[in-house]
Amino acid sequence: MIRLIASDLDGTLLNEEGMLSEKTAECIRNAQQAGILWVAATGRSLKTASELMRTAGVSPEYLLLNGAEFRKSDGTLIFQKSIEESCAQEIIQMLMEKKLDFEINTSVGDFSTDCEFCDTARPMPAVEKIFDAQIKIQKIFIFSEEQNKLKNIKEFEEETRYHSYFICNLEYRNYRPTGE
């Protein structure tokens, strides 16, 4: 008997409009009614993933931020793996020096250097404030729509000792903690 279904959202369950179709939502609800635990596994934060699911009328468990968080359907935190502070500081400092845009997903919400591109994030506070407040960072998302900046991201990836942690895509790079 199937006891758990886990599925990615973007490029898998979401349609061309970036939404869950009614047919897909119905399948998820039927599985849950049959006693099957359904998990949305995604690189997204709880805010954006839960909004999509709520709109579709489903309430899965969540494996978020490329595995950095696991949450119950009501948002209760079960597991969280943060990026080591010294590592996050080094990466953010290098990104700022190279003038690359990025978003950070933290224990207190999402922040971005470009809130127009990442419209669900708040403006990036001074980096010192983040680390002085001991805010935990789960994911750093580097992005650009400009070809010359994409080249800078590639160079950044090659220069940093963290290059093995980047997930490649033509439009962005992710940094996330390694699993244990």
C-alpha positions in Angstrom: 0.0 0.0 0.0 1.2 3.5 -0.8 1.7 5.5 2.4 3.4 8.7 1.1 3.6 10.7 -2.2 6.2 13.5 -2.6 6.2 15.6 -5.7 8.0 18.7 -6.9 5.8 21.7 -7.8 7.5 23.8 -10.5 7.8 21.9 -13.8 5.9 18.9 -12.3 2.5 19.5 -10.7 2.0 23.2 -11.6 0.5 24.0 -15.0 1.7 26.6 -17.5 0.1 29.4 -15.4 2.1 28.2 -12.4 -1.0 27.0 -10.6 -2.3 23.6 -9.5 -5.1 22.4 -11.9 -8.4 21.4 -10.4 -7.8 17.8 -11.6 -4.4 17.6 -9.9 -5.9 19.1 -6.7 -8.7 16.5 -6.8 -6.1 13.7 -7.1 -4.2 15.0 -4.1 -7.4 15.3 -2.0 -8.4 11.8 -3.0 -5.0 10.4 -2.0 -5.2 12.2 1.3 -8.7 10.9 1.9 -7.3 7.4 1.3 -4.8 8.0 4.1 -1.8 8.7 2.0 0.5 11.4 3.3 1.2 14.0 0.5 4.3 16.1 0.6 5.0 19.1 -1.7 8.8 19.0 -2.2 10.1 22.3 -3.6 12.8 24.9 -3.6 10.1 27.5 -2.7 9.6 29.0 0.8 6.5 28.1 2.9 4.9 31.5 2.0 4.8 30.9 -1.8 4.2 27.1 -1.6 1.4 27.2 0.9 -0.3 30.1 -1.0 -0.4 27.9 -4.1 -1.8 24.9 -2.2 -4.3 27.0 -0.3 -5.6 28.5 -3.5 -6.1 25.0 -4.9 -7.8 23.8 -1.8 -5.2 21.2 -0.7 -3.1 21.1 2.5 0.0 18.9 2.1 3.1 18.6 4.3 6.0 20.6 2.9 9.7 19.8 2.2 10.9 23.3 1.4 14.0 25.3 0.3 15.6 22.3 -1.5 15.3 20.2 1.7 16.4 22.8 4.3 12.9 22.7 6.0 10.2 20.2 6.7 6.8 21.6 7.8 3.4 20.2 8.7 0.5 21.3 6.6 -0.3 24.0 9.2 3.2 25.5 8.9 4.5 24.0 12.1 8.3 23.5 11.7 9.5 19.9 12.1 13.1 20.2 10.8 15.3 23.0 9.7 18.9 23.0 8.4 20.6 26.4 8.2 23.7 27.4 6.3 26.6 27.8 8.6 26.9 31.5 9.5 30.5 32.0 8.4 29.7 30.3 5.1 26.6 32.5 4.5 28.5 35.7 5.4 31.3 34.8 3.0 28.9 34.0 0.1 26.8 37.2 0.7 29.9 39.4 0.9 31.2 38.0 -2.4 27.7 38.5 -4.0 27.6 42.1 -2.9 31.2 42.7 -4.2 30.2 41.3 -7.6 26.9 43.3 -7.5 24.9 40.2 -8.1 21.2 40.1 -7.1 20.1 37.5 -4.6 17.3 36.4 -2.3 17.8 34.8 1.1 15.3 32.6 2.8 15.6 32.9 6.6 14.0 31.9 9.8 12.1 35.2 9.8 11.1 35.4 6.2 12.5 36.1 2.7 14.6 39.1 1.7 15.9 40.2 -1.7 18.1 42.8 -3.3 15.5 43.0 -6.1 11.9 42.9 -4.8 10.6 43.4 -8.3 12.1 40.1 -9.5 11.3 38.3 -6.2 8.0 40.0 -5.5 7.2 37.9 -2.4 10.3 39.0 -0.6 11.0 42.0 1.6 13.8 44.4 0.8 17.2 43.2 2.0 18.2 44.7 5.3 21.8 45.6 6.0 23.7 42.3 6.2 25.2 43.1 9.6 21.6 43.3 11.0 20.9 39.8 9.8 23.9 38.3 11.4 23.8 40.6 14.6 20.2 39.4 15.1 21.4 35.8 14.6 18.9 35.2 11.9 19.3 31.7 10.4 19.7 31.5 6.6 18.3 28.3 4.9 18.9 29.2 1.3 20.6 31.8 -0.9 19.1 32.2 -4.3 21.2 34.1 -6.9 19.4 35.4 -10.0 19.4 37.6 -13.0 17.6 38.1 -16.3 20.6 39.9 -17.8 23.1 37.8 -19.8 26.1 39.7 -18.6 25.1 39.1 -15.0 24.5 35.5 -15.7 28.2 35.3 -16.8 29.1 37.0 -13.5 27.1 34.3 -11.6 29.0 31.6 -13.5 32.4 33.2 -12.7 31.3 33.6 -9.0 30.4 29.9 -9.0 33.8 28.9 -10.3 35.7 31.2 -7.9 34.0 30.2 -4.7 35.0 27.1 -2.7 31.2 26.4 -2.4 30.8 25.7 -6.1 29.7 22.1 -5.5 26.6 23.4 -3.7 25.2 25.4 -6.6 22.2 24.1 -8.5 22.5 25.2 -12.1 19.8 26.8 -14.2 20.1 29.3 -17.0 18.4 32.0 -15.0 19.6 31.5 -11.4 21.8 29.6 -8.9 20.8 28.3 -5.5 23.0 27.7 -2.5 21.7 25.5 0.1 23.1 23.5 3.0 24.2 19.9 2.4 22.2 17.2 4.0 23.5 15.1 6.9 
